[in-house]
Amino acid sequence: MAAKRIVIAGLVQRVGYRDWMVAEATALGVAGWVRNLPDGSVEALVDGATPAVEELLRRCRRGPARARVDSITEEMATPPEDPEFRRI
């Protein structure tokens, strides 16, 4: 298992990024959460099998159709207690 905290910067708010990420993470069996940050970026905690987490990160670099991802920072994190992936 690989838990990571990621911050996605760019045009990622008001474009459906969080709902899109919930759908993508759920399809891949990844647990965690996603939320908007006051600076206009999106923060997420993702946890699951390493290949699933890496695939989700690959997809996050593109994002949904209306998004523009400029950068993603990631760091190792403590896994979430909830086995679902949700928007907070």
Secondary structure, 3 states (H helix, E strand, C coil): CCCEEEEEEEECCCCCHHHHHHHHHHHHCCEEEEEECCCCCEEEEEECCHHHHHHHHHHHHHCCCCCEEEEEEEEECCCCCCCCEEEC
